[in-house]
């Protein structure tokens, strides 16, 4: 997705043809919860997408990190992105971000979405990674 997503955004989102929304699916337990929570807290500082991209690029590191060490890893990512660490840490400690991503996950599950990625374009639902050609064909209709 890291190769398709930037091109999809450049071709369709930046031109206003497509509205791109990310909704978390907590299908990897504590890792999903902590990474989604970190992205939500980064969003409070207008840095959702940079955090999202960093977590995705470093997913091997996330998986190699023990669950108890995930908060420190996410705080390190926040520092790397130049976020206000006090605000980020307060967001995580407050629990509202975790509650938000859990509520969004529950909403996705009621819609039958339990894996990712899932793309919805009008009434069409695409499950799994898709090529740019698939999106181009659908959007050309």
FISESE-395763 format. One line per field, with one value per residue (C-alpha): y, z, x; residue number from 1; residue in one letter. Coordinates in Angstrom, 1 decimal, always signed. Last residue first. Example, Ala and Ser with C-alpha at 12.3 -4.5 7.8 and 13.67 -1.06 7.14 Angstrom:
py: c(-1.1 -4.5)
pz: c(+7.1 +7.8)
px: c(+13.7 +12.3)
tilum: c(2 1)
semar: c(s a)
! end
This chain:
py: c(+4.7 +6.1 +5.8 +2.1 +1.6 +4.0 +2.2 -1.2 +0.2 +1.6 -1.9 -3.2 -4.5 -6.3 -6.0 -3.8 -2.5 -1.0 +1.1 +4.5 +3.6 +1.7 +0.5 -2.2 -2.6 -4.1 -6.8 -7.0 -5.0 -6.4 -3.0 -3.8 -4.5 -1.1 +0.6 -1.5 -0.4 +3.2 +2.8 +1.2 +4.0 +6.6 +4.8 +4.6 +8.3 +9.2 +7.3 +10.4 +8.9 +8.8 +12.4 +13.6 +11.9 +13.6 +17.0 +16.7 +15.4 +18.3 +16.6 +16.8 +13.7 +12.0 +12.9 +11.3 +8.2 +7.9 +8.2 +5.4 +3.2 +4.1 +3.1 -0.1 -1.4 -3.5 -5.1 -6.2 -4.6 -6.8 -6.2 -2.5 -2.7 -4.7 -2.2 +0.6 +2.0 +1.6 +3.3 +6.2 +6.6 +6.7 +9.2 +11.5 +11.1 +11.9 +14.9 +17.8 +18.0 +16.3 +13.9 +12.7 +11.5 +9.6 +8.1 +7.0 +5.4 +3.6 +2.3 +1.3 -0.4 -2.3 -3.5 -4.6 -6.9 -7.2 -6.8 -3.4 -2.0 +1.7 +4.1 +6.1 +8.3 +9.4 +11.6 +11.2 +13.5 +16.5 +16.9 +16.1 +13.0 +11.5 +11.6 +12.6 +10.6 +7.5 +7.9 +8.2 +5.2 +2.8 +2.4 +2.3 +0.0)
pz: c(-14.5 -14.5 -10.7 -10.9 -13.6 -12.0 -8.6 -10.1 -12.1 -8.9 -7.7 -4.8 -1.4 +0.4 +0.5 -2.1 -1.2 -3.9 -3.0 -3.6 -3.3 -0.2 +0.4 +3.0 +4.1 +6.5 +8.3 +10.4 +8.4 +8.7 +9.2 +12.9 +12.9 +11.6 +14.3 +17.0 +15.5 +15.6 +19.3 +20.1 +18.3 +20.3 +23.7 +23.0 +22.1 +25.2 +27.6 +29.2 +29.4 +25.7 +25.2 +28.1 +26.5 +23.2 +24.9 +26.9 +23.8 +21.6 +18.3 +16.4 +14.3 +16.0 +19.3 +18.4 +17.1 +20.4 +22.2 +20.0 +21.0 +24.7 +24.5 +22.7 +25.4 +27.3 +24.0 +23.3 +20.2 +17.2 +15.7 +16.0 +14.5 +11.5 +11.2 +10.6 +7.4 +8.6 +11.9 +10.1 +7.6 +10.2 +12.3 +9.2 +8.4 +11.9 +12.4 +12.9 +16.6 +17.8 +14.9 +16.7 +19.6 +17.1 +15.4 +18.8 +19.8 +16.5 +17.2 +20.7 +19.8 +16.8 +18.7 +21.7 +19.5 +15.9 +14.3 +15.8 +12.6 +12.4 +10.1 +7.5 +5.2 +1.6 -0.3 -4.1 -7.0 -5.1 -7.2 -4.2 -3.4 -6.9 -8.6 -5.8 -3.1 -5.2 -6.1 -2.4 -1.5 -4.2 -3.2 +0.6 +0.0)
px: c(-16.8 -13.3 -13.1 -13.4 -10.8 -8.4 -8.8 -8.1 -5.1 -3.6 -3.4 -5.4 -4.5 -7.2 -11.0 -12.8 -16.3 -18.4 -21.4 -19.7 -16.0 -15.2 -11.7 -10.8 -7.2 -7.6 -9.5 -12.7 -15.2 -18.7 -20.4 -20.9 -17.1 -16.3 -18.3 -16.6 -13.2 -14.3 -15.3 -12.0 -10.2 -12.0 -11.6 -7.8 -7.7 -9.7 -7.4 -6.0 -2.5 -2.2 -3.3 -1.2 +1.9 +1.2 +0.6 +3.9 +5.7 +4.8 +5.3 +8.6 +8.0 +10.9 +9.5 +6.1 +8.0 +9.8 +6.4 +5.2 +8.2 +7.7 +4.0 +4.9 +7.3 +4.7 +3.6 +7.2 +8.7 +9.6 +6.1 +6.5 +10.0 +8.8 +5.9 +8.4 +7.1 +3.5 +4.2 +5.9 +3.1 +0.4 +2.5 +3.0 -0.7 -2.1 +0.2 -2.3 -1.4 -4.5 -3.9 -0.7 -2.9 -5.1 -2.0 -0.6 -3.9 -3.9 -0.4 -1.4 -4.6 -3.3 -0.3 -2.4 -4.6 -3.7 -7.2 -8.0 -9.4 -8.8 -10.6 -8.8 -10.7 -9.8 -12.2 -11.7 -12.0 -10.8 -7.6 -5.4 -7.4 -7.4 -4.1 -1.7 -3.6 -3.8 -0.1 +0.9 -1.3 -0.1 +3.5 +2.9 +0.0)
tilum: c(141 140 139 138 137 136 135 134 133 132 131 130 129 128 127 126 125 124 123 122 121 120 119 118 117 116 115 114 113 112 111 110 109 108 107 106 105 104 103 102 101 100 99 98 97 96 95 94 93 92 91 90 89 88 87 86 85 84 83 82 81 80 79 78 77 76 75 74 73 72 71 70 69 68 67 66 65 64 63 62 61 60 59 58 57 56 55 54 53 52 51 50 49 48 47 46 45 44 43 42 41 40 39 38 37 36 35 34 33 32 31 30 29 28 27 26 25 24 23 22 21 20 19 18 17 16 15 14 13 12 11 10 9 8 7 6 5 4 3 2 1)
semar: c(x x x x x x x x x x x x x x x x x x x x x x x x x x x x x x x x x x x x x x x x x x x x x x x x x x x x x x x x x x x x x x x x x x x x x x x x x x x x x x x x x x x x x x x x x x x x x x x x x x x x x x x x x x x x x x x x x x x x x x x x x x x x x x x x x x x x x x x x x x x x x)
! end
